[in-house]
């Protein structure tokens, strides 16, 4: 196993960020990313799918924000909209704002937006094997970042690729820099993806299901690596996942998504201790527990809505055991329920009161047993 990166390598990395455009500097409060009222639609032959419906979120320097929710809740589409990699058409952003260091990314021409991707905002994709090009060595793919964005010659770019492979702890990096993706294990391929994503020292890193299809031991190694890199570089990290166990260990704040909306956002410990939305409560109750060995696992009843036909009122009302007539008529807006906590639920008081009485994982109603 190679050694951890040296202080000299760390200083060089931070110097690289200092060379980036002066116009992209976080505000006095460290705010890097501000997404406001973001809407994304997909226009298909069958109709319009409303994938994102008014998402609001913020990310600060050194902060880890977890986007949590079932498949199809809009997590990855939100990330792709931030990165500017949506296929348009069929995708369309009818309204909203994505600000990076005070500059609206959606108002930028594509040529300028390309200079943001990589040096400023970068992304780790779900499936490393399909994201890496199978016909080029991994070192060539990492070095390409430096050739294109930094104008390095091939030799210097390869040296940087080796340095990054060592930094993400790939054994014998100099010997393996010319190996192809299929010659690496799943965990090692994911490390290659991480190396590519941090190559240009971005201020914002989006990790979209970075531990998908990896065994538990390798998952822990990857998450520990991301935490170390984030602390070393003061990056803002958006972690997209449906694994509540991973979130509990690494996140500072959680934003829970459902049907393209933020349903609740809160500091991680507050949310686990006392959720303020019925959907969040259902997700937490779905976590397998050692003290329930031999019992049937809890599951939220029903299915997520068809995004071409989202129900009136609260999107979660057909699956919610707290739902009443007002939930089917009026769509709740995010409101502050405590300092730093927002929820979009008409009956958040009842949800929080039940959590306080029974514990955050004490429900056995309203789901499938």
N, C-alpha and C positions, 0 to 999 in steps of 0.2 A: 504494500500500500504506500502511495506517495505521501509526502509530508504536507501539512497544511500550508497555505500560501504565506509567503514572507511579508514582513511589514513593507519592504520596498515595493513588492508587487501591488500591495494595497494602496500605497501612496501614488504609484503610477496610475492606478485605476481612477483615483479621485482627481488626479491632475487632468486626466482625459475628460472627465465631466466638466471641469473648469474651463476647458477649451470650447465647450459647446456655446451656442448662441447666447449672448448676454440677455436677450429679450425674454428668454425662458428661465425665469427665476421664481421660486415659490414666494408667496406673500409672507408678511411678518409672522403669521400664525402657522407657517409651514404648509399651507394648502397647496397641493399639487394638482389635484383633479377635482372638478366640480361638474357633475352631470345634473342637468335641470330639465324636468318635464320632457324627457326623451320618449319619443314614439317611433316605433319601427313597424312597417307593414310589409307583407309579402303578397304581391299580386299574382294570382294563379288563375288557371282556367276555371277552377271551381269557385273562386271568390277571393276575397281579401282576408288574409290571416293577420290578426292584430297581435303580433308577437310581443311587442313592448308597448306598455300603455301608461306613460307618465312616470318613468323611473327618475328618482332623485337620489343621488349619493355623492359623498365627498371622501377624498383620500388625502391624508397628510404625510409628510416625510416620516419615515421609520414606522409607519402604522401598517398593521395587517387587517384588512377588511375581508371578511368571508361572505361570499354570496352563496346562500343555502337554499335548497328547494328541490322538488322532484324533477325528473327529466321532463323537458318541455316547459319549464317555468320561465324561461327567458334569460337564463344566466349566460350562456355562451353567446347568444345574440347581442346581449348588452356589451360583452367583451369585444366582439367583432365590430360593433358600432364604434366603440372607443378607439380601436385600432385602425378603423377605416378600411376594413377588408370585407365588408358585405358585398355580395354580388348584386349590383344595382344596374338594371333590373335583374330579378323580380323584386328585390328589396327596395324600399323607399322610406326615407325619414321625413315625414310630413311636418314635424315640428320638434323643437327641443334645442338644447345647447350642451355642448361638451367642451368645457374650458380646461386647458392645461396651462398652468402658471398665468392665468388671466387671459389667455388667448383662445378664441372660439375655433376649435378644430374644424367644425362643420362649415365655417365660412372661408376656410383656406382652400386655395387651388390644390389640385392633386399633386402637382410637382413639389409644393412646399410640404404637403402632408407626408410625402415619402421621406423627407428629411427628419420627420418626427419619429416615424417607425424605426425602431432599432436604437438610435442614439438617445432618445428621450423616453419612449414607451415601447416596451417589448412584451412578448407573449410566449409562454410555454404551452404547446398544444396537447390535446388529450392523448393521441396515439403517436408515439415517437416513430414507430416503424413506417407508418404511412406519411408522416410529416417530413422525414428525411428522404433525400433523393437516393434511390438504390444503386445508381450507376456512377456515383462519385464517392471518393473516400470521405470519411467524416472530417478529416483535417482540411480538405479542400473546401468543404461546406462551411466550416467555422472560419477559415481564412478569408472566404469571400466577403464576410462582413467588413474586414479591415481593408481589403482591396477596393471595395466599392465606396465605403463611407469615409475611409481615412487615406485613400490613395497610396497605400503601402505597396512595395514590390512583393513578389511572390515569396521570396525567402523570409523577409521580415514578418509577413502575414502568417506563414507556417510556424515561425517561432512563437507568435502570439497564440496560435491555435494549440501548440504544445503546452504553453503556460496555462491556458484555460483548462485544458484536459487534466493537467496536474491539479489545478485549483479545485475542480469538481471530483478529484480523487479517483481518477481512472488509472489503474496500475500500468506501468511501463508505457506511459503516454507517448514518448518519442518513438517507440517501436510500433505503436498502434495507430499513429496519426494517419497512416496511409491505408488502414483497414476500412472495409465497407460496412454499412449499417447491419447487414445480416450476420456479420461476424461478431456482433456484440449481443450480450444478454439484454432482456427487457429493461432491467435496472440500469445497465450501462448506457443503453440508448437514451434513456431518459436523462442521464447525466450529460450526454452529448447535447441534447436539446437545451438543457439548462446552460451549458457553456455557450451555446449560440445566442441564447436570450440575454445573457449578461455581458456579451463580448464588448459592446460599446458603452458599458456602464450606464444603463438607463436609470432615470429617476423613478419610473413606474414599471413594475413587473406584474403582468397578469398571468397567473398559473391556472390553466383550465384543466381540472381533474388531473393533476400531475402524477397521481399514484394509481390511476386506473390500470387494472389487470396486473398489478404487481403484488407479490406476496407480502404478508404483514411486516416481516423483518425489513424487506427492501423499502416498503412504504415509509417506515420510521426513519431509515437512513436518508431517503430523499427529502423528507420534511425537515429533518435536522440540518441537512445541507442548505436548504432554502433559508432557514432561520439564521444560520451563520452568515450566509452571503448578504442577507438583508441587513443584519446588524453591522456588518463590516462596511457596507456601502450606504447605509441610511436610506434604502429604497422604500418607497411605498409599495406594498404588496396586496394585490387583489387575488384572493384564493377562492376559486370556484369549485364547489364540491357538493355532494349529497351525503358525505360521511361525517356525521356529527361528532364522532370520536376524534377525527383529525382536527376538526375545528376547535374543539375544547382545549387542545394543547397549544395551538399556535396563534389563534386570532385575538385581536384586541376588541374588535367590534364585529357584530354579525348583522347582515341584512337578509331577511327571509323573503324570498320571491315566490309568487304564485300567479299564474296566468298573466305574466308580463308586468306585474306590479310589485313594489316593495310593500309587504304586509306588516313588517315590523323590523325595527332596527334598534339595537341596544348593545351596551357592553357585554362581552361574552358571559361573564359570570352571572350578571343580573338576568340575562335571558334564560340561562339554564336553570337558575334558582327559581325564577318566577316569570314564566312567559306571559305576555299580554295579548296574545292572539290565539284563537282556537287552532289555527293551522300549525303554528309553532308548537303548541301543546301536543298536537297529534304527532309531529315529527319526533319530539323528545320521547313521547311514550313508546314510539316504535323502536327505540334503541334496546337491543337484547340486554338483559340484566342477569347477573350471576345468581341473585336471590330469587329468580323466577325460573330456575332450572326445572325442566319437565313440563312447563306450562306452554300453552299456545302463544305464539308471538302476536303482539298487537299490530294492527294495520289500520290506516285511515280508510274508512268505507268509501266506495265509489271511485271515480276516475277524474283526472283533471279535465277541465272543460275544453270543448272544441274551440280553437282560437278564431274560427270563422263565425262562431255563434256563442259568444261569451254571455252567460246569464245576466239578467238585469240585477241591479243591486250589488251586493257583495259577491265577488266571483266565487268565493268559497261556500256560499250559503247552501248549495245542494248537499254538501258533505258535512256540514257543521251541526253538531248537537246543541249548540247554543242559539241557532238561528231562529228568528221570529219574523213577523210580517215586515218589520222595518228593514230587515236584512235583504228581503226580496224586492223592496221598493227603492231604497236609497243606497248608493255606493258610499261607504265610509271613506273619509279622507284621513291621511296621516295626521295624528294629533299627539302632542306631547303629553305623556302620562307620568313622567318623572324626568329629572334633569338627565339629558343625553339619551332619552328613550322616546321613540315614536311608535305608534301602532295605528292600523287602519281597521278598527273593529268597534262596532256599536256597543258591544258588551264586554269590553276589556276589563272592567271592574270585576265582573263575575268570573272571568277567566283567571285573573290574578288572585282573587279571593280563594278560588278552589285550589289553585296551586299552593297558596300559603297554608291551606288546611290539610291537603292530602299529600303535598310534595309534588315536585315537577314531573314525576313519573308514576303518579298514583292512579291515573284514570284507566278504567276498563270499559268505558262506555263510548258510544258513537263511532266505533271502529269495527273491523271484522275480527272475530276471535276464532 
